[in-house]
Amino acid sequence: MNGVLSMSAKTLAVVVRHARVFGSAAMIGFRRASGGPHAKDGGTQDQFEPVLIRPRTGVRGSEVYAGSRRFRCVLALVWALVLPIGPARGDDDAYESRRALQELFHRAADRAAPWVVQIETIGGAQPRDGAAANDELPPDEMPSPDDVPPPDEDDGTPPAEENLFRDTLGSSFVVADGPTTGIVYTSDGWILTSSFNFVREPTHTTVAFSDGRRFVAKLVGRDKVRKLAMLKIDADGLETPEWAATDEIRVGQWALALGRGFGGSQPSVTVGVVSALDRMMGNAIQTDAKLSPADYGGPLVDVQGRVLGICVPMAQRPGELAGVEFYDAGVGFAIPEHRVRELAGELQQGKTFYRGWLGVQTDFRVRGALVISRVADPSPVAGVGIRAGETIVQANGREVRNIDHLRKAVYMLPAGEPVQLVVRRKGLDYGYEVVLAKSDDLGPLAEVVPQVDMNKPFTAPSTRGRAWPSP
């Protein structure tokens, strides 16, 4: 029987692979094939062929009926049959499959090599303020983007000229002085990379190509929220990449993170899959391809070498370094084509996108509701008439019941972007459109924090209330 079965080893290997797809509900069996070869004594010799069984009518004794009594199958243990049937052929098939897949990866990297560039910065230093102390707390304990610590009881209200709102990096990660990655965006010398590479505020920047050419670059535009940066070099006729349309990207497809931070004529490659789409409020693709700081600004590509997105550090909190702690952890993010296109024009015109602020302090002592304790003046909320003591119940259509809800609703929005707020005042809900501001445009928190009697239980405001136009 083994001699006959060995002739069908390739077929059996295919069946085994499909069985793995079906999972534990699938079994391998054999059925007697009609018209077997004649034996030497003039009789016939049984020939068996492997089949994949998905039981539909149940099990009776040791027999499985796969939809018809005609194909009665004898159950067998897969490992007892596969091993003696010619494992060498199965190993050869697996080896060839791996080689074919590796060849796809090699071709994708080769195709990208001319337009993946090395970004080298000179000068600058790690910013002194690093991250705010609160940035290191777990997410459920972190303040919202507009929540700042209350004044010390001994000091009272901060002086009127003090502005407690400031942009932070979002992480205490120390940025090394080393090369990173970028891509050619247009043939006339526009280079796209990550703003992560400029946190140290370098004095000089150069761009190097795989063929050894090196150019001095100028930082033209920078997005500190989506973590992108646009450089310009004096070059023309550069090779540019092909981008994959965002609506063509599928969860589970191969994804290769390419980098040039380590030098060489070929980009470095880490392989993974697209883990999720529309992450970070629709601004990013998620991948499990391992990223390092040397890869930030480089492309995430498919097996055809098309750009899926630009690799950047990201997390659900603001700051140019927020998320860099995930490097080499299998949690990476890339800005897709449609978002890049929206931002590129303004970056080429020299715009810098800053973190957006509402200009309020919330009372962290209140549970179950987000009560405003103080308002900066001037600020976006003060400009539309929102006052201390009122409760924010919605932000951009999302329910808000704590500081974490508010932060997640606005952390990816830069200054100048509108936010739709619903604020509850004396049992009625009022709608406002508030345009976020830069921290430098906010005034001090001049109002006194309302006193809360901590000995009295607090009841969150009722979620009932009718919509009401902004006064």
N, C-alpha and C positions, 0 to 999 in steps of 0.2 A: 504493500500500500504506500510506503514511503516513497518508493521509486516513482509511482504515478503522481503522488502529490507534489513531488519536487518539480515536476513540469509546470505546476500551477503556482509556483512560489511568488511570482510577480503579482499574479491576481490576488493571492492571499495577502500580500503586503498592502495592496490597495484597500482590501476589505478591512484589514486591521486599522489602517489610518482612518477610514470612515467610521469604524466602530468607536474610535476615540471621540469623534465628533458627537456621536449620538449619546455617549456616556454610558452609565451603568445599565440603562434599559436595553442596550444592544448586546447581542451575543454572536459568537462565531460558531457556525455549524457546517456540516458537509451533507451534500445530497448525492445520491447515486445518479451518475449520468448515463443516459441510454446510449447504446451502440459502442460499448467499450471495445478495446482491441482484443483480438483472439489470443488465447493462451496457446502454449506449445502443444498441449494435448488436444487441441481442436475445440476446446470450450471457449468460453468468454471470460475475460478478466474484468472484475469490477473497477470502474474509474469513478473517482469522487471529485467534486468541485466545491470550493469553499463558497459559502453564502453568508450575507449579513442578515441577522434575524432581529426583527423588532416585533415581539409577541403581540398578537392582536386578539387571540382567542384564549389566551391563558396557557398554563402549563399542566400537563397530565403525566404524572409519573416523572420519567426522565426524558420525555419527548416534548418538543415544541412544534406547534403547527403554525407555520407562517402564512396563514391565509388559505391554505389548501392542504388536504390530506395527501395529495399526490406528492408533495415535497416534504415528506416526513424526514426530519433531520436528527442526527445524533449529536447531542451536546458534547463539547470537548473543551478542556482548559486551553486557553489561547497560548500560554507560555509552554505547555507541553507539546504543542504541535508546531509552533512557529520556529522554535530553536533548532529542531533537527531537520527542518525542511529547507535549509539553505540560507542561513543568516548572512552569508557573504553577499548574496545578491541584494538583500534588504539593506545592508550597510552601504553597498555601492550606490543604491538609489538615494539614500539619505545624504551621502557624501556629495553626490552630484547636485542635489537640491541646495545644499549649503553653499557649494561653489557658485551656483547660479545666482543665489541671493547676494553673496559677497560681490559678485561681478556687477550687480545692479548698484550696490553702494559705491563701488569704485568709480563707476561711470558717473554717478551723480556728483561725487567729489571732484572728479576731473573736469566735469562741465562747469562747476562753480569756481574752480581755481582762479581764472583770470579776473573775476570781479569780487572775490573775497579779499579784503585788504587788511593790513596790520595798522592799527592806530597806536602811535607812540607819543606820549605826552612828557613834557619836560618842565620841571619846576612845580611850584604850588606846594601845598601842605594839607594834612588832614584838618578839617575845620575844628576849631576848639570846642564848640558847643556840643559836638557829637550828636547824641540823641537826648531828647528830654527824658527825665527819669521815668515818667509815666509810660514811655514807649516800650519799656522792658517788662511791663506787667502783662499778665494773661489778657486775652481779648475781652473777657467779660468784666474785667476790672479797669480797663483803659478808659480814659475820658474820651468824649466825643471831640471832633476837631475844634469845637468851640467851647470846650470845657477846660477851664484853667483852675489851679488850686485856689481855694478861698484865702483871704488875707489872714495872717497870723492874728490870733485874738488879742495879743499884747500890742500889736501895731495898729490895729483898726483897719480902716479902708485905705487902700493904696493911694499914694499921692496922685493928684489929678493928671500930672504930666507923664505918669508911667504907663507904658503900653505893654500889657502882659501877653499879647498875642505875638508869636514869632514862629517862623518856619523852622522845622527841625529835620534832621536827616532820616529819622525813622528807625535808625539802628546805630549801635555803637561799633559796628564793623569797621576795622581799620583798613583803609584802601591803600594797597601797596602801589609803589611807583613802578609800574611795569606795562608792557604793551597789551593791547586788547584788540578788538575786531570791529570791522565795519564792512559795508558793501558799497559798490558803485551804484548810485541811484540814477544818474543820467550820464550820457556819453560826454557831456561838456564839463565834467569835473565836480558835480555835486556828489558828496559822499554821505551816506546815512549810517548812523551808529547810535549808541545809547548814551544818554546824559550821565549815566553812572561813571563814564570815563572822564568826566570833567568836574567831579565833586571836589577834587583837590584844587580847582581853579588854576590849571597849569598856564605857564607863560608862553610855551611853544608847543606846537603839535605838528607831527609829520605823518604822512600816509605812505606805506610801502606796498608794492605789488609783488606778485609771485615771480615776475621776471627780473626783479632787482631794482626797478625804478622807484625813486623816492621823491616825494613832493612836500613842500611846506604847506600846511593847511591853516585855514582861518575858521574859527568857530563862528557861525553866522546866526543860527537859531537853536533854541533849546526848550524842551518841554519837560519840566520838572515833575509833572504829574504822570504822563504816559511814558516817561523815561526815554525820550528820543532826542537826538541832536543832529543837526545838519552842518556839514563842513563844506568848504569850497577850496579846490586846488586848481592851479593853472594848468589844465590839461584838456585835450579834446580827442575825439575818436575812441573813447574808452568802451570796452565791451560791457554791456549791461545784462542783468538777469531777466529771466521770464518769471512772472509772478503767477501763482495759482489763484484763481478767483476764490473768494471766501466761500461762496455757496457751493463750491466743488469739494471742499475739505470735509472729510468724514472721520468720525471718531473710530479709532482702531487702525487707521492707515499708518504705514511706516512714516517715521519722521526722523531726519538726521540733523543734528546740531553741528554746524561747521564753525571752526574758529581759526584764527591766524595768530593768536597771542603767543604761540610757542615758536613762531618763525617757520622757515622751511618753504619749499616750493609748492607743497601740497597742504591744504587745510587739515586741521585735526577733525576727527569725526567721532561723535557718540551717537548711538542708535537707540531709538525708542519708538513709541507710537503717539499719535494724537490722543490724549486722554480725555479731553473735554473741549467744548466750544463755548463761546460767549461768556467767558469768565471775566472777573473783575469789571462788572457792570457792562459787559459786552465789548470790552476793550482788548481782550486777549484770548489766545489759544493756549490750552494747557498741554504739556507733554511730559512723559516720564524719561525722555532722553536727558542724561545728566549734563548739567551746565556748570561751568566754572566762571569766575570773574573774567578770565581771559576770553570767554566766548561771548560776553555781553556786547551787544551791538552787531553780532554776526547773525547769519541767516539760519532759520529752521527750514529745511527743504524736504521735498518728497523724493521718491526714488528716480524721478525724471530730472532732478536737479532744479525744479521750480521752487521759488521762494514761497513758503507758507506764512512766514512772519519774521519779525526781527526780535531776537532774544533779549529780554530785559529782566531785571529783578522786579518782583511785584509781591505785594501782600495786601491784606484788607485793612490797611492803615496808610496815612500819607507819609511822604518822605522819600527823597531820591534814593536812599539806601534801603528802604523797607523791602523785605523779601530776599535780600542778598544772603541771609543766613540759610536759605534753602538750597544753596548751591551744592551740587553733587548728591542731592538727596532724592532725586527722581521726581521733584516737583518744580517744573520750570514753566515759564510763560513767554509768549511771543506776540507782538503786535501784528495783526493781520493786514492784508493789503488794503482793504477798504478804509481802515482807520488811518493808515499811513498816508493814503491819498488825500484824506481830509485835512491832514496837518501839514503835509510837505510844503504846500504853497506858502503858508504863513511862516513856516520855519525858514524858507528860502528868502523871505522878505525881511528876516532879522527879528522875528517876534520871539519873545521868551514867555512861556506859559508858567504861571506861578500857582501854588496851592490857593484854593478859594476858601474864604472865611465868611461866616454869618455875622460874627461880632457879638456873641452872647456867652455868658457863663451860666451853666445849669447847676441846679442844686443837687449834689450827689447824695444828700441825706434822704431825699424823697424816693421811695420805692414805688414802682408801678406806674409812674408818670414822669414826663420830662418837663419839669417846671423851670422857667427862666428865673434866675436869681438876680442877674445884673445884665445891663446892656451897654455896649461900648458906644460912645458918641464922639465923632460920627461913626456910623456903621451901616451896612445894608438893612438890618432889621430896624434900627432906629429911624432910618429914612422912610419906612413905610408905616410907622406907627406902632410897631410891636413893643410891648413894655414888660418890665420886670413883674413877676407874679403870674404871668400868663403861661399856658401849657401848650407845647408843640405836640400835636397829635398825629400829623402826617407830614412827610417830606417826599416830594416827587411820587405821590401815590402809595408810598410805603407807610404802614402803620408804625408809629413811634411811641414806645412806652418806656424807653431807657436810653442812656447815652450811646450805647452800642448801636441801636437801631439808627440813630441820627448819623453817626459816623459812617455806617455802611451805605447810607443813602447819598452822601455827598463827597466821600473821600476821593473819588476819581474825577471830580469836577474842578476845573481850574477857575481862577479869578476871571470874571466877565461872563460866566455861564449863569443862566437863570435857574432858580430852584422854586418849585411850587410848594408853599407851606400852608398847612391848615393849623390855625391857632385857636385854642379854646379860651374864651373870656366870659366869665359869669354864666357858664352853661351853654353859651352859643358858640358855634364854630365860624371862623372868619378865614377866607382864603386870601393869600398874598402871593405875588410873584416877587422874589427877592433876587437881586443880581449879586453874586458873590464878589468879594473884594480881596485885594492883596493885604497882607498883614500891615504893610507900611501905610495903608490908607485908613486904618482903623484908629479911632481915638481911645482914650483910657476908659476903664470901667469906673465911671464916676458915681454910679448909684450904690447905695448901701445895701448889703445883703440882708434880706428880710429875716427876722429872727424866727426860728422854728423851735417850738417847745418839744424837746426830745422825749419828755415824759408822757406826752399825749400820743396815742396811736394816730397815724396818718391814714386817711382813706383817699385812695386815688380818685381823681375826678371821674364822674360817670362818663362812659363812652357814648351816652346818648347826647343828642344835640342836633339841631337842624342846620343845614348849610346856610350861610349868610354871606352876602357880598362884603367885600372889604370896605370898611368905613372911609 
